[in-house]
Amino acid sequence: MKADHLIEMANQIGMFFDSLPDREEALTGIAEHIRKFWEPRMRRRLLAALDGEGEQAGFTEIVLASLTKHREALAPAAA
């Protein structure tokens, strides 16, 4: 799956949670949604994009904050 599509999907999730009045709840909600509903290879690719040169530009601020804060919980277990 292409990183730009995953980033777009993550940003859509972020738009939903951005409406919550509690910022911490929003950041946690984004990460929990991605952890629960995205398969490990999607999460791996999303985190690789987070580390990639120039790809971070596609993330909204709230999604970038959520992925950074909850990175450990989002990283799939090693096989």
PDB file with one MODEL, atoms N, CA, C and O in Angstrom:
MODEL        1
ATOM      1  N   MET A   1       0.841  -1.170   0.000  1.00  0.00           N
ATOM      2  CA  MET A   1       0.000   0.000   0.000  1.00  0.00           C
ATOM      3  C   MET A   1       0.895   1.245   0.000  1.00  0.00           C
ATOM      4  O   MET A   1       1.901   1.299   0.707  1.00  0.00           O
ATOM      5  N   LYS A   2       0.519   2.221  -0.786  1.00  0.00           N
ATOM      6  CA  LYS A   2       1.322   3.433  -0.909  1.00  0.00           C
ATOM      7  C   LYS A   2       1.193   4.313   0.328  1.00  0.00           C
ATOM      8  O   LYS A   2       0.119   4.435   0.917  1.00  0.00           O
ATOM      9  N   ALA A   3       2.299   4.916   0.701  1.00  0.00           N
ATOM     10  CA  ALA A   3       2.338   5.757   1.894  1.00  0.00           C
ATOM     11  C   ALA A   3       1.390   6.939   1.787  1.00  0.00           C
ATOM     12  O   ALA A   3       0.747   7.301   2.773  1.00  0.00           O
ATOM     13  N   ASP A   4       1.290   7.548   0.608  1.00  0.00           N
ATOM     14  CA  ASP A   4       0.432   8.726   0.489  1.00  0.00           C
ATOM     15  C   ASP A   4      -1.033   8.380   0.755  1.00  0.00           C
ATOM     16  O   ASP A   4      -1.774   9.193   1.307  1.00  0.00           O
ATOM     17  N   HIS A   5      -1.446   7.187   0.366  1.00  0.00           N
ATOM     18  CA  HIS A   5      -2.824   6.756   0.641  1.00  0.00           C
ATOM     19  C   HIS A   5      -3.029   6.514   2.142  1.00  0.00           C
ATOM     20  O   HIS A   5      -4.068   6.876   2.694  1.00  0.00           O
ATOM     21  N   LEU A   6      -2.057   5.913   2.786  1.00  0.00           N
ATOM     22  CA  LEU A   6      -2.142   5.684   4.234  1.00  0.00           C
ATOM     23  C   LEU A   6      -2.158   7.008   4.998  1.00  0.00           C
ATOM     24  O   LEU A   6      -2.897   7.166   5.970  1.00  0.00           O
ATOM     25  N   ILE A   7      -1.340   7.948   4.550  1.00  0.00           N
ATOM     26  CA  ILE A   7      -1.313   9.268   5.190  1.00  0.00           C
ATOM     27  C   ILE A   7      -2.664   9.948   5.032  1.00  0.00           C
ATOM     28  O   ILE A   7      -3.181  10.544   5.978  1.00  0.00           O
ATOM     29  N   GLU A   8      -3.229   9.859   3.849  1.00  0.00           N
ATOM     30  CA  GLU A   8      -4.557  10.446   3.605  1.00  0.00           C
ATOM     31  C   GLU A   8      -5.601   9.818   4.530  1.00  0.00           C
ATOM     32  O   GLU A   8      -6.423  10.526   5.112  1.00  0.00           O
ATOM     33  N   MET A   9      -5.568   8.504   4.663  1.00  0.00           N
ATOM     34  CA  MET A   9      -6.517   7.822   5.548  1.00  0.00           C
ATOM     35  C   MET A   9      -6.302   8.237   6.998  1.00  0.00           C
ATOM     36  O   MET A   9      -7.269   8.478   7.721  1.00  0.00           O
ATOM     37  N   ALA A  10      -5.054   8.323   7.430  1.00  0.00           N
ATOM     38  CA  ALA A  10      -4.754   8.741   8.800  1.00  0.00           C
ATOM     39  C   ALA A  10      -5.233  10.174   9.041  1.00  0.00           C
ATOM     40  O   ALA A  10      -5.747  10.483  10.116  1.00  0.00           O
ATOM     41  N   ASN A  11      -5.067  11.043   8.052  1.00  0.00           N
ATOM     42  CA  ASN A  11      -5.525  12.419   8.186  1.00  0.00           C
ATOM     43  C   ASN A  11      -7.052  12.500   8.293  1.00  0.00           C
ATOM     44  O   ASN A  11      -7.578  13.360   9.000  1.00  0.00           O
ATOM     45  N   GLN A  12      -7.759  11.618   7.600  1.00  0.00           N
ATOM     46  CA  GLN A  12      -9.222  11.581   7.714  1.00  0.00           C
ATOM     47  C   GLN A  12      -9.639  11.160   9.124  1.00  0.00           C
ATOM     48  O   GLN A  12     -10.579  11.715   9.693  1.00  0.00           O
ATOM     49  N   ILE A  13      -8.943  10.191   9.673  1.00  0.00           N
ATOM     50  CA  ILE A  13      -9.199   9.775  11.056  1.00  0.00           C
ATOM     51  C   ILE A  13      -8.903  10.956  11.989  1.00  0.00           C
ATOM     52  O   ILE A  13      -9.659  11.227  12.922  1.00  0.00           O
ATOM     53  N   GLY A  14      -7.815  11.640  11.729  1.00  0.00           N
ATOM     54  CA  GLY A  14      -7.432  12.795  12.526  1.00  0.00           C
ATOM     55  C   GLY A  14      -8.475  13.905  12.494  1.00  0.00           C
ATOM     56  O   GLY A  14      -8.721  14.551  13.513  1.00  0.00           O
ATOM     57  N   MET A  15      -9.095  14.135  11.331  1.00  0.00           N
ATOM     58  CA  MET A  15     -10.132  15.162  11.236  1.00  0.00           C
ATOM     59  C   MET A  15     -11.297  14.854  12.172  1.00  0.00           C
ATOM     60  O   MET A  15     -11.841  15.751  12.817  1.00  0.00           O
ATOM     61  N   PHE A  16     -11.675  13.580  12.240  1.00  0.00           N
ATOM     62  CA  PHE A  16     -12.759  13.190  13.132  1.00  0.00           C
ATOM     63  C   PHE A  16     -12.391  13.473  14.583  1.00  0.00           C
ATOM     64  O   PHE A  16     -13.158  14.108  15.306  1.00  0.00           O
ATOM     65  N   PHE A  17     -11.239  13.013  15.005  1.00  0.00           N
ATOM     66  CA  PHE A  17     -10.835  13.162  16.402  1.00  0.00           C
ATOM     67  C   PHE A  17     -10.445  14.601  16.755  1.00  0.00           C
ATOM     68  O   PHE A  17     -10.470  14.969  17.930  1.00  0.00           O
ATOM     69  N   ASP A  18     -10.091  15.411  15.774  1.00  0.00           N
ATOM     70  CA  ASP A  18      -9.723  16.802  16.018  1.00  0.00           C
ATOM     71  C   ASP A  18     -10.898  17.613  16.567  1.00  0.00           C
ATOM     72  O   ASP A  18     -10.702  18.670  17.167  1.00  0.00           O
ATOM     73  N   SER A  19     -12.112  17.117  16.359  1.00  0.00           N
ATOM     74  CA  SER A  19     -13.287  17.843  16.858  1.00  0.00           C
ATOM     75  C   SER A  19     -13.503  17.649  18.359  1.00  0.00           C
ATOM     76  O   SER A  19     -14.308  18.359  18.962  1.00  0.00           O
ATOM     77  N   LEU A  20     -12.795  16.701  18.965  1.00  0.00           N
ATOM     78  CA  LEU A  20     -12.937  16.491  20.407  1.00  0.00           C
ATOM     79  C   LEU A  20     -12.341  17.677  21.170  1.00  0.00           C
ATOM     80  O   LEU A  20     -11.296  18.199  20.783  1.00  0.00           O
ATOM     81  N   PRO A  21     -12.988  18.099  22.233  1.00  0.00           N
ATOM     82  CA  PRO A  21     -12.453  19.236  22.982  1.00  0.00           C
ATOM     83  C   PRO A  21     -11.176  18.914  23.766  1.00  0.00           C
ATOM     84  O   PRO A  21     -10.373  19.807  24.034  1.00  0.00           O
ATOM     85  N   ASP A  22     -10.990  17.656  24.130  1.00  0.00           N
ATOM     86  CA  ASP A  22      -9.815  17.241  24.905  1.00  0.00           C
ATOM     87  C   ASP A  22      -8.725  16.760  23.943  1.00  0.00           C
ATOM     88  O   ASP A  22      -8.863  15.716  23.306  1.00  0.00           O
ATOM     89  N   ARG A  23      -7.657  17.523  23.848  1.00  0.00           N
ATOM     90  CA  ARG A  23      -6.573  17.224  22.907  1.00  0.00           C
ATOM     91  C   ARG A  23      -5.938  15.854  23.172  1.00  0.00           C
ATOM     92  O   ARG A  23      -5.672  15.101  22.235  1.00  0.00           O
ATOM     93  N   GLU A  24      -5.698  15.537  24.431  1.00  0.00           N
ATOM     94  CA  GLU A  24      -5.081  14.251  24.759  1.00  0.00           C
ATOM     95  C   GLU A  24      -5.990  13.090  24.361  1.00  0.00           C
ATOM     96  O   GLU A  24      -5.515  12.063  23.878  1.00  0.00           O
ATOM     97  N   GLU A  25      -7.278  13.254  24.562  1.00  0.00           N
ATOM     98  CA  GLU A  25      -8.234  12.223  24.158  1.00  0.00           C
ATOM     99  C   GLU A  25      -8.219  12.047  22.643  1.00  0.00           C
ATOM    100  O   GLU A  25      -8.331  10.927  22.143  1.00  0.00           O
ATOM    101  N   ALA A  26      -8.080  13.149  21.917  1.00  0.00           N
ATOM    102  CA  ALA A  26      -8.016  13.089  20.460  1.00  0.00           C
ATOM    103  C   ALA A  26      -6.762  12.350  19.996  1.00  0.00           C
ATOM    104  O   ALA A  26      -6.834  11.487  19.121  1.00  0.00           O
ATOM    105  N   LEU A  27      -5.612  12.689  20.583  1.00  0.00           N
ATOM    106  CA  LEU A  27      -4.360  12.031  20.191  1.00  0.00           C
ATOM    107  C   LEU A  27      -4.410  10.536  20.472  1.00  0.00           C
ATOM    108  O   LEU A  27      -3.970   9.725  19.658  1.00  0.00           O
ATOM    109  N   THR A  28      -4.948  10.184  21.626  1.00  0.00           N
ATOM    110  CA  THR A  28      -5.085   8.765  21.983  1.00  0.00           C
ATOM    111  C   THR A  28      -6.084   8.071  21.070  1.00  0.00           C
ATOM    112  O   THR A  28      -5.852   6.937  20.651  1.00  0.00           O
ATOM    113  N   GLY A  29      -7.181   8.730  20.758  1.00  0.00           N
ATOM    114  CA  GLY A  29      -8.205   8.150  19.892  1.00  0.00           C
ATOM    115  C   GLY A  29      -7.685   7.830  18.503  1.00  0.00           C
ATOM    116  O   GLY A  29      -7.998   6.777  17.948  1.00  0.00           O
ATOM    117  N   ILE A  30      -6.898   8.724  17.941  1.00  0.00           N
ATOM    118  CA  ILE A  30      -6.305   8.492  16.618  1.00  0.00           C
ATOM    119  C   ILE A  30      -5.429   7.243  16.662  1.00  0.00           C
ATOM    120  O   ILE A  30      -5.562   6.346  15.829  1.00  0.00           O
ATOM    121  N   ALA A  31      -4.539   7.199  17.637  1.00  0.00           N
ATOM    122  CA  ALA A  31      -3.613   6.064  17.746  1.00  0.00           C
ATOM    123  C   ALA A  31      -4.347   4.756  18.002  1.00  0.00           C
ATOM    124  O   ALA A  31      -4.009   3.731  17.410  1.00  0.00           O
ATOM    125  N   GLU A  32      -5.345   4.778  18.877  1.00  0.00           N
ATOM    126  CA  GLU A  32      -6.094   3.554  19.175  1.00  0.00           C
ATOM    127  C   GLU A  32      -6.851   3.055  17.948  1.00  0.00           C
ATOM    128  O   GLU A  32      -6.906   1.852  17.693  1.00  0.00           O
ATOM    129  N   HIS A  33      -7.429   3.973  17.197  1.00  0.00           N
ATOM    130  CA  HIS A  33      -8.147   3.565  15.988  1.00  0.00           C
ATOM    131  C   HIS A  33      -7.194   2.883  15.002  1.00  0.00           C
ATOM    132  O   HIS A  33      -7.505   1.819  14.468  1.00  0.00           O
ATOM    133  N   ILE A  34      -6.047   3.493  14.768  1.00  0.00           N
ATOM    134  CA  ILE A  34      -5.078   2.916  13.829  1.00  0.00           C
ATOM    135  C   ILE A  34      -4.570   1.569  14.351  1.00  0.00           C
ATOM    136  O   ILE A  34      -4.433   0.617  13.582  1.00  0.00           O
ATOM    137  N   ARG A  35      -4.293   1.487  15.641  1.00  0.00           N
ATOM    138  CA  ARG A  35      -3.794   0.226  16.213  1.00  0.00           C
ATOM    139  C   ARG A  35      -4.830  -0.892  16.097  1.00  0.00           C
ATOM    140  O   ARG A  35      -4.484  -2.026  15.768  1.00  0.00           O
ATOM    141  N   LYS A  36      -6.087  -0.578  16.364  1.00  0.00           N
ATOM    142  CA  LYS A  36      -7.133  -1.604  16.357  1.00  0.00           C
ATOM    143  C   LYS A  36      -7.545  -2.049  14.963  1.00  0.00           C
ATOM    144  O   LYS A  36      -7.807  -3.232  14.742  1.00  0.00           O
ATOM    145  N   PHE A  37      -7.606  -1.108  14.015  1.00  0.00           N
ATOM    146  CA  PHE A  37      -8.237  -1.415  12.737  1.00  0.00           C
ATOM    147  C   PHE A  37      -7.292  -1.516  11.545  1.00  0.00           C
ATOM    148  O   PHE A  37      -7.719  -1.911  10.460  1.00  0.00           O
ATOM    149  N   TRP A  38      -6.037  -1.173  11.718  1.00  0.00           N
ATOM    150  CA  TRP A  38      -5.083  -1.282  10.620  1.00  0.00           C
ATOM    151  C   TRP A  38      -4.213  -2.512  10.842  1.00  0.00           C
ATOM    152  O   TRP A  38      -3.763  -2.781  11.956  1.00  0.00           O
ATOM    153  N   GLU A  39      -3.988  -3.241   9.776  1.00  0.00           N
ATOM    154  CA  GLU A  39      -3.142  -4.430   9.899  1.00  0.00           C
ATOM    155  C   GLU A  39      -1.689  -4.012  10.094  1.00  0.00           C
ATOM    156  O   GLU A  39      -1.315  -2.890   9.749  1.00  0.00           O
ATOM    157  N   PRO A  40      -0.865  -4.906  10.644  1.00  0.00           N
ATOM    158  CA  PRO A  40       0.526  -4.551  10.962  1.00  0.00           C
ATOM    159  C   PRO A  40       1.321  -3.967   9.798  1.00  0.00           C
ATOM    160  O   PRO A  40       2.092  -3.028   9.996  1.00  0.00           O
ATOM    161  N   ARG A  41       1.153  -4.498   8.600  1.00  0.00           N
ATOM    162  CA  ARG A  41       1.971  -3.961   7.492  1.00  0.00           C
ATOM    163  C   ARG A  41       1.562  -2.533   7.141  1.00  0.00           C
ATOM    164  O   ARG A  41       2.396  -1.749   6.687  1.00  0.00           O
ATOM    165  N   MET A  42       0.287  -2.184   7.344  1.00  0.00           N
ATOM    166  CA  MET A  42      -0.151  -0.804   7.120  1.00  0.00           C
ATOM    167  C   MET A  42       0.477   0.124   8.159  1.00  0.00           C
ATOM    168  O   MET A  42       0.935   1.219   7.833  1.00  0.00           O
ATOM    169  N   ARG A  43       0.493  -0.330   9.412  1.00  0.00           N
ATOM    170  CA  ARG A  43       1.091   0.482  10.473  1.00  0.00           C
ATOM    171  C   ARG A  43       2.589   0.626  10.264  1.00  0.00           C
ATOM    172  O   ARG A  43       3.142   1.704  10.480  1.00  0.00           O
ATOM    173  N   ARG A  44       3.256  -0.453   9.843  1.00  0.00           N
ATOM    174  CA  ARG A  44       4.692  -0.385   9.564  1.00  0.00           C
ATOM    175  C   ARG A  44       4.985   0.658   8.478  1.00  0.00           C
ATOM    176  O   ARG A  44       5.907   1.465   8.602  1.00  0.00           O
ATOM    177  N   ARG A  45       4.183   0.619   7.422  1.00  0.00           N
ATOM    178  CA  ARG A  45       4.383   1.551   6.296  1.00  0.00           C
ATOM    179  C   ARG A  45       4.122   2.994   6.726  1.00  0.00           C
ATOM    180  O   ARG A  45       4.838   3.910   6.320  1.00  0.00           O
ATOM    181  N   LEU A  46       3.090   3.189   7.552  1.00  0.00           N
ATOM    182  CA  LEU A  46       2.776   4.533   8.043  1.00  0.00           C
ATOM    183  C   LEU A  46       3.916   5.073   8.903  1.00  0.00           C
ATOM    184  O   LEU A  46       4.300   6.234   8.765  1.00  0.00           O
ATOM    185  N   LEU A  47       4.451   4.244   9.782  1.00  0.00           N
ATOM    186  CA  LEU A  47       5.565   4.672  10.631  1.00  0.00           C
ATOM    187  C   LEU A  47       6.832   4.897   9.806  1.00  0.00           C
ATOM    188  O   LEU A  47       7.634   5.774  10.128  1.00  0.00           O
ATOM    189  N   ALA A  48       7.015   4.114   8.750  1.00  0.00           N
ATOM    190  CA  ALA A  48       8.159   4.336   7.853  1.00  0.00           C
ATOM    191  C   ALA A  48       8.021   5.691   7.161  1.00  0.00           C
ATOM    192  O   ALA A  48       9.010   6.398   6.968  1.00  0.00           O
ATOM    193  N   ALA A  49       6.802   6.048   6.790  1.00  0.00           N
ATOM    194  CA  ALA A  49       6.564   7.363   6.181  1.00  0.00           C
ATOM    195  C   ALA A  49       6.842   8.475   7.179  1.00  0.00           C
ATOM    196  O   ALA A  49       7.340   9.539   6.814  1.00  0.00           O
ATOM    197  N   LEU A  50       6.520   8.223   8.428  1.00  0.00           N
ATOM    198  CA  LEU A  50       6.793   9.195   9.483  1.00  0.00           C
ATOM    199  C   LEU A  50       8.297   9.466   9.577  1.00  0.00           C
ATOM    200  O   LEU A  50       8.712  10.594   9.845  1.00  0.00           O
ATOM    201  N   ASP A  51       9.097   8.444   9.360  1.00  0.00           N
ATOM    202  CA  ASP A  51      10.558   8.559   9.411  1.00  0.00           C
ATOM    203  C   ASP A  51      11.164   9.035   8.096  1.00  0.00           C
ATOM    204  O   ASP A  51      12.322   9.450   8.051  1.00  0.00           O
ATOM    205  N   GLY A  52      10.365   8.972   7.014  1.00  0.00           N
ATOM    206  CA  GLY A  52      10.891   9.254   5.680  1.00  0.00           C
ATOM    207  C   GLY A  52      11.189  10.715   5.424  1.00  0.00           C
ATOM    208  O   GLY A  52      10.595  11.613   6.020  1.00  0.00           O
ATOM    209  N   GLU A  53      12.119  10.919   4.529  1.00  0.00           N
ATOM    210  CA  GLU A  53      12.496  12.267   4.111  1.00  0.00           C
ATOM    211  C   GLU A  53      11.359  12.882   3.302  1.00  0.00           C
ATOM    212  O   GLU A  53      10.956  12.336   2.275  1.00  0.00           O
ATOM    213  N   GLY A  54      10.853  13.999   3.757  1.00  0.00           N
ATOM    214  CA  GLY A  54       9.853  14.743   3.002  1.00  0.00           C
ATOM    215  C   GLY A  54       8.429  14.226   3.095  1.00  0.00           C
ATOM    216  O   GLY A  54       7.491  14.959   2.783  1.00  0.00           O
ATOM    217  N   GLU A  55       8.243  12.978   3.519  1.00  0.00           N
ATOM    218  CA  GLU A  55       6.896  12.415   3.562  1.00  0.00           C
ATOM    219  C   GLU A  55       6.082  12.971   4.721  1.00  0.00           C
ATOM    220  O   GLU A  55       4.852  12.949   4.675  1.00  0.00           O
ATOM    221  N   GLN A  56       6.744  13.466   5.757  1.00  0.00           N
ATOM    222  CA  GLN A  56       6.022  14.012   6.901  1.00  0.00           C
ATOM    223  C   GLN A  56       5.179  15.212   6.519  1.00  0.00           C
ATOM    224  O   GLN A  56       4.234  15.558   7.229  1.00  0.00           O
ATOM    225  N   ALA A  57       5.503  15.844   5.420  1.00  0.00           N
ATOM    226  CA  ALA A  57       4.766  17.022   4.991  1.00  0.00           C
ATOM    227  C   ALA A  57       3.291  16.705   4.745  1.00  0.00           C
ATOM    228  O   ALA A  57       2.446  17.595   4.836  1.00  0.00           O
ATOM    229  N   GLY A  58       2.976  15.460   4.439  1.00  0.00           N
ATOM    230  CA  GLY A  58       1.604  15.088   4.157  1.00  0.00           C
ATOM    231  C   GLY A  58       0.735  14.902   5.389  1.00  0.00           C
ATOM    232  O   GLY A  58      -0.491  14.897   5.278  1.00  0.00           O
ATOM    233  N   PHE A  59       1.337  14.749   6.551  1.00  0.00           N
ATOM    234  CA  PHE A  59       0.580  14.527   7.778  1.00  0.00           C
ATOM    235  C   PHE A  59       0.003  15.843   8.310  1.00  0.00           C
ATOM    236  O   PHE A  59       0.670  16.877   8.277  1.00  0.00           O
ATOM    237  N   THR A  60      -1.232  15.797   8.795  1.00  0.00           N
ATOM    238  CA  THR A  60      -1.764  16.960   9.502  1.00  0.00           C
ATOM    239  C   THR A  60      -1.060  17.042  10.851  1.00  0.00           C
ATOM    240  O   THR A  60      -0.456  16.072  11.310  1.00  0.00           O
ATOM    241  N   GLU A  61      -1.143  18.194  11.470  1.00  0.00           N
ATOM    242  CA  GLU A  61      -0.445  18.419  12.739  1.00  0.00           C
ATOM    243  C   GLU A  61      -0.915  17.446  13.815  1.00  0.00           C
ATOM    244  O   GLU A  61      -0.094  16.903  14.554  1.00  0.00           O
ATOM    245  N   ILE A  62      -2.224  17.216  13.915  1.00  0.00           N
ATOM    246  CA  ILE A  62      -2.742  16.349  14.975  1.00  0.00           C
ATOM    247  C   ILE A  62      -2.329  14.898  14.761  1.00  0.00           C
ATOM    248  O   ILE A  62      -2.036  14.193  15.727  1.00  0.00           O
ATOM    249  N   VAL A  63      -2.301  14.447  13.525  1.00  0.00           N
ATOM    250  CA  VAL A  63      -1.892  13.064  13.228  1.00  0.00           C
ATOM    251  C   VAL A  63      -0.398  12.908  13.506  1.00  0.00           C
ATOM    252  O   VAL A  63       0.025  11.909  14.088  1.00  0.00           O
ATOM    253  N   LEU A  64       0.383  13.867  13.102  1.00  0.00           N
ATOM    254  CA  LEU A  64       1.820  13.831  13.371  1.00  0.00           C
ATOM    255  C   LEU A  64       2.077  13.766  14.873  1.00  0.00           C
ATOM    256  O   LEU A  64       2.926  12.998  15.326  1.00  0.00           O
ATOM    257  N   ALA A  65       1.350  14.567  15.645  1.00  0.00           N
ATOM    258  CA  ALA A  65       1.504  14.565  17.102  1.00  0.00           C
ATOM    259  C   ALA A  65       1.097  13.223  17.698  1.00  0.00           C
ATOM    260  O   ALA A  65       1.766  12.709  18.595  1.00  0.00           O
ATOM    261  N   SER A  66       0.006  12.659  17.203  1.00  0.00           N
ATOM    262  CA  SER A  66      -0.473  11.377  17.718  1.00  0.00           C
ATOM    263  C   SER A  66       0.503  10.245  17.413  1.00  0.00           C
ATOM    264  O   SER A  66       0.824   9.438  18.286  1.00  0.00           O
ATOM    265  N   LEU A  67       0.971  10.191  16.169  1.00  0.00           N
ATOM    266  CA  LEU A  67       1.900   9.124  15.782  1.00  0.00           C
ATOM    267  C   LEU A  67       3.204   9.223  16.553  1.00  0.00           C
ATOM    268  O   LEU A  67       3.773   8.207  16.952  1.00  0.00           O
ATOM    269  N   THR A  68       3.670  10.430  16.761  1.00  0.00           N
ATOM    270  CA  THR A  68       4.913  10.636  17.504  1.00  0.00           C
ATOM    271  C   THR A  68       4.744  10.222  18.962  1.00  0.00           C
ATOM    272  O   THR A  68       5.590   9.525  19.522  1.00  0.00           O
ATOM    273  N   LYS A  69       3.643  10.659  19.569  1.00  0.00           N
ATOM    274  CA  LYS A  69       3.409  10.366  20.986  1.00  0.00           C
ATOM    275  C   LYS A  69       3.150   8.877  21.237  1.00  0.00           C
ATOM    276  O   LYS A  69       3.599   8.332  22.245  1.00  0.00           O
ATOM    277  N   HIS A  70       2.437   8.229  20.336  1.00  0.00           N
ATOM    278  CA  HIS A  70       2.012   6.844  20.558  1.00  0.00           C
ATOM    279  C   HIS A  70       2.731   5.844  19.655  1.00  0.00           C
ATOM    280  O   HIS A  70       2.232   4.745  19.411  1.00  0.00           O
ATOM    281  N   ARG A  71       3.889   6.228  19.169  1.00  0.00           N
ATOM    282  CA  ARG A  71       4.632   5.387  18.232  1.00  0.00           C
ATOM    283  C   ARG A  71       4.865   3.959  18.749  1.00  0.00           C
ATOM    284  O   ARG A  71       4.666   2.989  18.017  1.00  0.00           O
ATOM    285  N   GLU A  72       5.281   3.842  19.990  1.00  0.00           N
ATOM    286  CA  GLU A  72       5.592   2.530  20.542  1.00  0.00           C
ATOM    287  C   GLU A  72       4.366   1.604  20.522  1.00  0.00           C
ATOM    288  O   GLU A  72       4.480   0.421  20.202  1.00  0.00           O
ATOM    289  N   ALA A  73       3.217   2.144  20.860  1.00  0.00           N
ATOM    290  CA  ALA A  73       1.986   1.338  20.872  1.00  0.00           C
ATOM    291  C   ALA A  73       1.531   0.966  19.462  1.00  0.00           C
ATOM    292  O   ALA A  73       0.851  -0.043  19.273  1.00  0.00           O
ATOM    293  N   LEU A  74       1.905   1.781  18.471  1.00  0.00           N
ATOM    294  CA  LEU A  74       1.499   1.523  17.088  1.00  0.00           C
ATOM    295  C   LEU A  74       2.417   0.545  16.361  1.00  0.00           C
ATOM    296  O   LEU A  74       2.006  -0.100  15.396  1.00  0.00           O
ATOM    297  N   ALA A  75       3.641   0.441  16.819  1.00  0.00           N
ATOM    298  CA  ALA A  75       4.602  -0.439  16.141  1.00  0.00           C
ATOM    299  C   ALA A  75       4.210  -1.902  16.328  1.00  0.00           C
ATOM    300  O   ALA A  75       4.078  -2.374  17.457  1.00  0.00           O
ATOM    301  N   PRO A  76       4.026  -2.614  15.222  1.00  0.00           N
ATOM    302  CA  PRO A  76       3.687  -4.043  15.327  1.00  0.00           C
ATOM    303  C   PRO A  76       4.814  -4.820  16.004  1.00  0.00           C
ATOM    304  O   PRO A  76       5.986  -4.462  15.892  1.00  0.00           O
ATOM    305  N   ALA A  77       4.449  -5.862  16.691  1.00  0.00           N
ATOM    306  CA  ALA A  77       5.438  -6.734  17.341  1.00  0.00           C
ATOM    307  C   ALA A  77       6.303  -7.385  16.270  1.00  0.00           C
ATOM    308  O   ALA A  77       5.827  -7.718  15.184  1.00  0.00           O
ATOM    309  N   ALA A  78       7.558  -7.559  16.586  1.00  0.00           N
ATOM    310  CA  ALA A  78       8.475  -8.227  15.665  1.00  0.00           C
ATOM    311  C   ALA A  78       8.077  -9.677  15.490  1.00  0.00           C
ATOM    312  O   ALA A  78       7.662 -10.347  16.436  1.00  0.00           O
ATOM    313  N   ALA A  79       8.209 -10.139  14.283  1.00  0.00           N
ATOM    314  CA  ALA A  79       7.812 -11.526  13.982  1.00  0.00           C
ATOM    315  C   ALA A  79       8.861 -12.518  14.432  1.00  0.00           C
ATOM    316  O   ALA A  79       8.687 -13.724  14.256  1.00  0.00           O
TER     317      ALA A  79
ENDMDL
END
